[in-house]
Amino acid sequence: MEILIQNNQDQYPVDLPQFQSQVAQILENLEETECELSLLLTDDAEIRRLNKTYRSLDQATDVLSFPQDEEAVNESGETLLGDVVISVETAARQAEEHHLSFNEELILLAIHGILHLLGYDHERSPQDARVMKDTTQTIFEILFPGRRPSGTSDF
């Protein structure tokens, strides 16, 4: 398993070793251990630009996912899952709304983004939304026993 993290923002400190370890736990719980994942931590301005470019939505968002082709592999033969982009700026705001720590919110968004890379899609149907929400909560509770997002969270 290879997890590549690029932190393009300096407004909010992120414990990158802890974040990487927790992302590895997410992948292990999803039984995705022979893979490569790229994560970009950025600000609202950059994620807004990406959202406008790739989704024609001129607004910031919390997380974007860019899956690779199913057959794509790296030099080691591991599956290339794709890229997850998280707005750390939005995560900091949402953490308070969801009654989570900043780190918990980052992990919640990472789970959401990774599930999208694996084909989960909450926008397809109410049933798919329920499956994605349940899977998100299950993984979140494994990483943070006794904790659940609340407030306005769609997760």
C-alpha positions as CSV (number, residue, x, y, z in Angstrom):
1,M,0.0,0.0,0.0
2,E,1.3,3.4,-1.0
3,I,-0.3,6.6,0.3
4,L,1.0,9.8,-1.2
5,I,0.1,13.0,0.6
6,Q,0.8,16.6,-0.6
7,N,-0.1,19.4,1.7
8,N,-0.5,22.6,-0.4
9,Q,-1.8,24.8,2.4
10,D,-0.2,26.2,5.6
11,Q,-3.2,27.8,7.3
12,Y,-4.0,24.8,9.4
13,P,-1.4,22.4,10.8
14,V,-2.0,18.8,9.9
15,D,-0.2,15.9,11.6
16,L,0.8,14.2,8.4
17,P,2.2,10.9,9.9
18,Q,-1.0,10.5,11.9
19,F,-3.2,11.3,8.9
20,Q,-1.3,8.8,6.7
21,S,-1.6,6.1,9.4
22,Q,-5.3,6.7,9.7
23,V,-5.8,6.7,5.9
24,A,-4.0,3.3,5.8
25,Q,-6.5,2.0,8.4
26,I,-9.3,3.2,6.2
27,L,-7.9,1.2,3.3
28,E,-7.3,-1.8,5.4
29,N,-10.9,-1.8,6.7
30,L,-12.1,-1.5,3.1
31,E,-9.8,-4.5,2.2
32,E,-7.8,-2.3,-0.3
33,T,-4.3,-3.0,0.8
34,E,-2.7,-3.6,-2.7
35,C,-3.2,0.0,-3.9
36,E,-1.8,3.4,-4.3
37,L,-3.7,6.5,-3.2
38,S,-2.9,10.2,-3.7
39,L,-4.3,12.8,-1.4
40,L,-4.0,16.6,-1.8
41,L,-4.7,18.8,1.2
42,T,-5.5,22.3,-0.1
43,D,-7.5,25.5,0.6
44,D,-10.9,26.7,-0.6
45,A,-9.5,28.7,-3.5
46,E,-7.7,25.7,-5.1
47,I,-10.6,23.2,-4.5
48,R,-13.0,25.8,-6.0
49,R,-10.8,26.0,-9.1
50,L,-10.7,22.2,-9.4
51,N,-14.5,22.0,-8.9
52,K,-15.1,24.5,-11.6
53,T,-12.6,22.9,-14.0
54,Y,-13.8,19.3,-13.6
55,R,-17.4,19.6,-12.4
56,S,-18.4,23.0,-13.8
57,L,-19.3,24.1,-10.3
58,D,-17.9,27.5,-9.4
59,Q,-17.8,27.0,-5.7
60,A,-15.6,25.5,-3.0
61,T,-16.4,22.1,-1.7
62,D,-15.1,19.9,1.0
63,V,-13.7,16.9,-0.9
64,L,-13.3,15.8,-4.6
65,S,-12.4,12.4,-5.9
66,F,-10.7,11.6,-9.2
67,P,-10.7,7.8,-9.8
68,Q,-8.2,6.1,-12.1
69,D,-9.0,3.6,-14.7
70,E,-9.8,0.2,-13.2
71,E,-6.8,-1.4,-14.9
72,A,-4.3,1.3,-13.9
73,V,-1.3,0.0,-11.8
74,N,1.9,1.5,-10.4
75,E,5.4,0.2,-10.9
76,S,4.9,-2.3,-8.0
77,G,1.7,-3.7,-9.7
78,E,-0.6,-2.0,-7.1
79,T,-3.9,-0.7,-8.2
80,L,-4.0,3.1,-8.7
81,L,-7.2,4.1,-6.8
82,G,-6.9,7.8,-7.8
83,D,-6.8,11.2,-6.1
84,V,-8.7,12.6,-3.2
85,V,-8.6,16.4,-2.7
86,I,-9.6,17.8,0.6
87,S,-10.1,21.5,1.4
88,V,-8.6,21.8,4.9
89,E,-10.2,25.2,5.2
90,T,-13.7,23.8,4.7
91,A,-12.8,20.9,7.0
92,A,-11.9,23.3,9.8
93,R,-15.3,25.0,9.5
94,Q,-17.3,21.7,9.2
95,A,-15.6,20.1,12.2
96,E,-17.4,22.5,14.4
97,E,-20.8,21.9,12.7
98,H,-20.3,18.1,12.9
99,H,-19.1,18.3,16.5
100,L,-15.8,16.7,15.6
101,S,-12.1,17.5,16.1
102,F,-10.3,18.9,13.1
103,N,-8.5,15.6,12.6
104,E,-11.8,13.6,12.8
105,E,-13.3,15.8,10.1
106,L,-10.3,15.3,7.8
107,I,-10.6,11.6,8.3
108,L,-14.4,11.7,7.6
109,L,-13.7,13.5,4.3
110,A,-10.9,11.1,3.5
111,I,-13.3,8.1,4.0
112,H,-16.0,9.8,1.8
113,G,-13.5,10.5,-0.9
114,I,-12.0,7.0,-0.9
115,L,-15.5,5.5,-1.1
116,H,-16.1,7.5,-4.2
117,L,-12.9,6.2,-5.7
118,L,-14.2,2.7,-5.0
119,G,-17.5,3.3,-6.8
120,Y,-19.8,4.3,-4.0
121,D,-22.1,7.2,-5.0
122,H,-24.6,8.8,-2.7
123,E,-26.1,10.8,-5.6
124,R,-27.3,7.7,-7.6
125,S,-30.2,6.7,-5.4
126,P,-31.4,6.8,-1.8
127,Q,-30.4,3.2,-1.4
128,D,-26.8,4.0,-2.6
129,A,-26.7,7.0,-0.3
130,R,-27.7,4.8,2.7
131,V,-25.0,2.2,1.9
132,M,-22.4,4.9,1.6
133,K,-23.5,6.6,4.8
134,D,-23.5,3.3,6.7
135,T,-20.1,2.3,5.4
136,T,-18.7,5.8,6.3
137,Q,-20.1,5.6,9.8
138,T,-18.8,2.0,10.3
139,I,-15.3,2.9,9.3
140,F,-15.3,6.2,11.2
141,E,-16.4,4.4,14.4
142,I,-13.6,1.8,14.0
143,L,-11.0,4.6,13.9
144,F,-12.8,6.7,16.5
145,P,-14.7,4.4,18.9
146,G,-17.7,6.0,20.4
147,R,-17.6,9.0,18.1
148,R,-20.2,9.9,15.4
149,P,-20.5,12.9,13.2
150,S,-23.6,15.0,14.1
151,G,-25.0,18.4,13.2
152,T,-25.5,19.0,9.5
153,S,-23.4,16.1,8.3
154,D,-24.5,14.2,5.2
155,F,-22.3,11.3,6.3
